[in-house]
Amino acid sequence: MDKPETAHRQNRLRQLRAFCQAAQTGSISKAAERLCLSQPSVSLLIRALEEDLKLQLFERRGPRIQLTHDGQVLLETALPLVEGMDRLPDLLAARLGEVDSGELEIAAGESTILYLLADFIKRFSEHYPRINLHLHNVTGRDGLALLRAGEVDFAVGSMIDVPEDISYAPIFTYDPMLITSLDHPLANKADLTLQDISPYGLILPPRQLSTWRIVDLVFHQHGLNYEVILEAGGWEVIKKFVELGLGVSIVTSICLTGNEKLAALPLNQYFPQRSYGVVMRRGKFVSPQAKCFLTVMDPEFFTRPPETGQERGHPRAMTRGLAGAGDLTGHDKSLP
């Protein structure tokens, strides 16, 4: 008969899978749902793992659980291994050069999907028609939650401040632009200054989003007043109102196709460029399907030397004091 310690080791993968699911969801009951097990079974697996490792992995406060420091270290160590085991068939197929099926989950905001990802999705679908691609249209906070819960492979969007458990690899950089109607007094203004813009009413995204805070910061840094005459969500809505002459706006060039009936003037001397890239949970196993999409989006993604966001055109100098303003998924949480 096996000793209890031997039995625990033989059961290690089930224990680690239960632990990782509980850690990601923050709930024993949710972990049980994901694993198609009863709640007591998941609790027993986690307690057995704690006894085996002689560590307390969770602080239990009624129905709520929270990782201890030891639990966090174990999660960072074990999660890539568990995810790798769960994706073993896909990984083996990739090694054999047969990545033509499977699942891929991507989180992004509506604007990022519309302006940035659409062409890449089309190309990916043409190259890998049997890979089922699922797009999660979410805001920044919800995108982070999906990443941490392991429900998406990665997100695409823009970030200003990157949490410690998240990695951000900027790929694309876009310029800040003033947009006006074609007949606006500023439409053909040479050597445009922030003082020129100050008297005109601005159309901006809702106040709680980071565009407003960036505009407020820059105008106050230059000792200038400004007036927001209209709050509107979404680039298409803002562009339409500007086109109708209701005001001017400050956007990022990702939303400008060149087909709009608008004048667009660069504001690089006042506002930082905005980067967009790939957001992942640190230590996450990158599936073969995800690698395929990332290579379509950026052929040098896995060969480029690691660099920080600041080194790769992710300026912070003009956005200090905007902690938490990052738009994880590009969905109107930064520039609209």
C-alpha positions in Angstrom: 0.0 0.0 0.0 1.3 3.5 -0.9 2.2 5.8 2.0 0.1 9.0 2.2 3.1 11.1 1.1 3.6 8.9 -2.0 -0.1 9.2 -2.8 0.1 13.0 -2.5 2.9 13.1 -5.0 1.1 10.8 -7.4 -1.8 13.2 -7.2 0.3 16.3 -7.5 -1.0 17.5 -10.9 -4.6 17.4 -9.8 -3.7 19.3 -6.6 -1.8 21.9 -8.5 -4.6 22.3 -11.1 -7.1 22.8 -8.2 -4.8 25.3 -6.5 -4.2 27.3 -9.7 -7.9 27.5 -10.5 -8.7 28.6 -7.0 -5.9 31.2 -7.1 -7.0 32.6 -10.4 -10.7 32.8 -9.6 -10.3 33.7 -5.9 -13.0 31.1 -5.1 -13.1 27.4 -4.2 -16.6 27.2 -5.7 -15.6 28.8 -9.0 -12.6 26.5 -9.2 -14.9 23.5 -8.6 -17.2 24.7 -11.5 -14.2 25.0 -13.9 -12.9 21.6 -12.9 -16.3 19.9 -12.9 -15.6 18.7 -9.3 -17.5 19.2 -6.0 -16.4 22.0 -3.8 -15.3 19.6 -1.0 -13.1 17.7 -3.5 -11.3 20.9 -4.5 -10.8 21.9 -0.8 -9.4 18.5 -0.1 -7.0 18.7 -3.0 -5.7 22.1 -1.9 -5.4 21.0 1.8 -3.5 17.9 0.7 -1.1 20.1 -1.3 -0.6 22.4 1.6 0.2 19.4 3.9 2.5 18.0 1.2 4.5 21.2 0.8 4.2 22.2 4.4 3.0 25.7 3.4 -0.1 27.7 3.9 -1.2 28.8 0.4 -4.4 30.7 1.2 -5.8 32.9 3.9 -9.4 31.9 4.4 -11.9 34.4 5.4 -15.3 32.7 5.2 -16.1 32.1 1.6 -13.3 34.4 0.4 -9.7 33.2 -0.1 -6.6 35.2 -0.7 -3.1 34.0 -1.7 -0.4 34.1 1.0 3.1 35.1 -0.1 4.0 31.4 -0.3 0.9 30.8 -2.4 1.8 33.6 -4.8 5.3 32.1 -5.3 3.8 28.7 -5.9 1.3 30.1 -8.4 4.0 31.8 -10.4 6.0 28.6 -10.4 3.2 26.1 -11.0 0.8 27.9 -13.4 3.0 27.7 -16.5 3.6 24.0 -15.8 -0.1 23.3 -15.4 -1.1 25.3 -18.4 1.6 23.6 -20.4 0.3 20.2 -19.4 -3.3 21.2 -20.3 -2.1 22.4 -23.7 0.3 19.4 -24.3 -1.5 18.2 -27.5 -1.3 21.7 -29.0 2.3 22.0 -28.0 3.2 18.6 -29.5 1.3 19.5 -32.7 3.3 22.8 -32.9 6.6 20.9 -32.5 5.5 18.6 -35.4 4.6 21.6 -37.5 0.9 21.0 -37.4 -0.6 24.0 -35.7 -3.9 24.2 -37.7 -6.6 23.8 -35.0 -7.3 24.6 -31.4 -8.6 27.7 -29.6 -7.4 31.2 -29.1 -8.8 33.8 -26.7 -8.0 37.5 -27.1 -9.2 40.4 -25.1 -9.4 43.9 -26.6 -11.6 47.0 -26.6 -14.0 47.9 -29.3 -11.7 50.6 -30.7 -8.6 48.4 -30.8 -10.6 45.7 -32.5 -11.9 48.1 -35.1 -8.8 50.1 -35.9 -5.9 47.9 -35.0 -6.8 44.2 -35.0 -9.2 43.9 -37.9 -6.6 43.4 -40.6 -4.5 41.0 -38.5 -7.6 38.9 -37.6 -8.4 38.7 -41.4 -4.8 37.5 -42.2 -4.7 35.1 -39.3 -8.0 33.6 -40.3 -6.8 33.1 -43.8 -3.6 31.4 -42.6 -5.2 29.3 -39.8 -8.9 28.8 -40.7 -9.3 25.9 -38.3 -8.1 27.8 -35.2 -11.2 29.1 -33.4 -10.5 32.7 -32.5 -12.7 34.2 -29.7 -12.6 38.0 -29.2 -13.6 39.4 -25.9 -14.7 43.0 -26.3 -14.0 44.4 -22.8 -12.8 47.5 -21.0 -9.4 47.7 -19.3 -10.5 46.5 -15.8 -12.4 43.6 -17.2 -9.5 42.7 -19.5 -7.1 42.5 -16.6 -9.6 40.3 -14.7 -9.8 37.9 -17.7 -6.0 37.8 -17.9 -5.6 37.0 -14.2 -8.3 34.4 -14.3 -6.6 32.6 -17.2 -9.6 33.1 -19.4 -7.8 34.7 -22.3 -4.3 34.1 -23.9 -3.4 37.7 -24.1 -4.9 41.2 -24.5 -4.1 43.9 -27.0 -4.3 47.6 -26.1 -2.5 50.5 -24.5 -1.1 50.8 -20.9 0.5 53.6 -19.0 1.2 51.9 -15.7 1.9 48.2 -15.7 1.0 46.1 -12.6 3.8 43.8 -11.3 2.0 40.6 -12.3 1.4 41.9 -15.9 3.8 42.2 -18.8 3.3 44.8 -21.6 5.1 44.6 -25.0 4.4 47.8 -27.0 4.4 47.2 -30.8 2.7 50.2 -32.4 3.0 53.9 -31.7 0.5 56.6 -32.6 0.6 60.4 -32.5 -1.6 62.7 -30.6 -3.7 64.8 -33.0 -6.1 67.8 -32.8 -9.1 67.2 -35.0 -11.4 70.0 -36.2 -14.1 70.5 -38.8 -12.8 71.4 -42.3 -14.0 75.0 -41.9 -12.7 75.6 -38.4 -10.4 78.6 -37.8 -7.6 76.1 -36.7 -8.0 73.7 -39.6 -5.1 75.2 -41.6 -3.3 76.8 -38.7 0.5 76.7 -39.1 2.7 76.3 -36.0 -0.3 75.3 -33.9 0.1 76.0 -30.2 -1.7 74.9 -27.1 -2.7 78.5 -26.6 -4.4 78.5 -29.9 -6.6 75.6 -28.8 -7.4 77.0 -25.4 -10.4 79.2 -26.4 -12.2 76.5 -28.3 -14.6 74.0 -26.7 -13.3 70.4 -26.4 -15.2 67.2 -27.0 -13.7 64.5 -24.8 -14.5 61.0 -23.5 -16.1 60.8 -20.1 -14.4 62.4 -17.2 -13.4 59.2 -15.4 -11.3 58.0 -18.4 -7.6 58.9 -18.8 -7.9 61.2 -21.8 -9.5 63.9 -19.7 -6.8 63.6 -17.1 -4.0 63.8 -19.7 -5.6 66.9 -21.3 -6.1 68.5 -17.8 -2.5 67.8 -16.9 -1.0 69.2 -20.1 -3.1 72.4 -20.1 -2.3 73.1 -16.4 1.4 72.4 -17.0 1.3 75.3 -19.5 -0.9 77.5 -17.3 -3.8 77.5 -19.8 -7.5 77.2 -19.3 -9.7 74.9 -21.4 -13.4 74.0 -21.6 -15.0 70.7 -22.2 -18.3 71.3 -23.9 -19.4 67.7 -24.6 -18.6 64.3 -23.2 -18.9 61.4 -25.6 -17.8 57.8 -25.7 -16.1 56.3 -28.7 -13.9 57.7 -31.4 -16.6 57.4 -34.1 -19.0 59.5 -32.1 -16.4 62.1 -31.2 -15.3 62.4 -34.8 -18.9 62.8 -36.0 -19.5 65.6 -33.5 -16.3 67.4 -34.5 -17.2 67.0 -38.2 -20.5 68.7 -37.4 -18.6 71.6 -35.9 -19.8 71.1 -32.4 -16.2 71.4 -31.0 -12.6 70.2 -31.4 -11.0 67.1 -29.9 -7.7 65.6 -29.0 -7.4 62.0 -30.2 -4.7 59.5 -31.1 -3.9 58.9 -34.7 -4.9 55.2 -34.5 -8.5 56.3 -35.1 -7.9 58.4 -38.2 -8.3 56.6 -41.5 -7.8 59.6 -43.8 -11.3 59.3 -45.1 -12.9 61.5 -42.5 -14.1 65.0 -43.4 -11.8 66.5 -40.7 -8.6 68.5 -40.4 -6.0 66.7 -38.3 -3.0 68.5 -36.8 -0.2 66.9 -34.8 0.3 67.8 -31.1 3.5 65.8 -30.4 5.1 68.9 -28.9 2.5 68.8 -26.1 1.1 65.4 -25.7 2.9 62.0 -25.5 2.6 59.4 -28.2 0.5 56.4 -27.3 1.7 52.9 -27.7 -0.4 49.8 -28.3 0.8 46.3 -27.8 0.4 42.9 -26.2 -0.6 42.5 -22.6 0.0 39.2 -20.8 0.0 37.8 -17.3 3.7 37.3 -16.3 4.8 33.6 -16.5 1.8 32.6 -18.6 2.3 29.6 -20.9 2.1 31.0 -24.5 0.1 28.5 -26.5 1.1 27.6 -30.1 -2.1 29.3 -31.4 -1.2 32.5 -29.5 2.4 32.4 -30.9 0.9 32.1 -34.4 -1.3 35.2 -34.0 1.5 37.2 -32.3 3.8 36.4 -35.2 1.2 37.5 -37.7 0.9 40.8 -35.8 4.6 41.3 -35.3 7.0 38.9 -37.1 9.8 39.9 -34.7 7.8 39.5 -31.5 9.7 36.4 -30.3 13.1 37.3 -31.6 13.4 41.0 -30.5 15.5 41.5 -27.4 13.4 42.2 -24.3 12.9 45.9 -23.8 10.9 48.0 -21.4 7.8 49.9 -22.4 9.7 53.2 -21.9 12.6 52.1 -24.2 10.1 51.0 -26.9 8.3 54.3 -27.2 6.0 54.2 -24.2 6.6 57.7 -22.8 5.7 58.4 -19.2 7.2 61.9 -18.7 4.0 63.7 -19.4 1.7 61.2 -17.7 3.1 61.1 -14.2 0.4 61.2 -11.6 -1.9 59.1 -13.8 -1.5 55.8 -12.0 -4.2 53.4 -13.1 -5.0 55.4 -16.2 -3.7 52.7 -18.6 -6.1 51.2 -21.1 -5.3 47.5 -21.0 -7.5 46.8 -24.0 -7.7 50.1 -25.8 -11.4 50.4 -25.2 -11.9 54.1 -24.6 -10.0 54.0 -21.3 -7.3 56.3 -22.6 -7.5 58.3 -25.8 -11.0 57.4 -27.2 
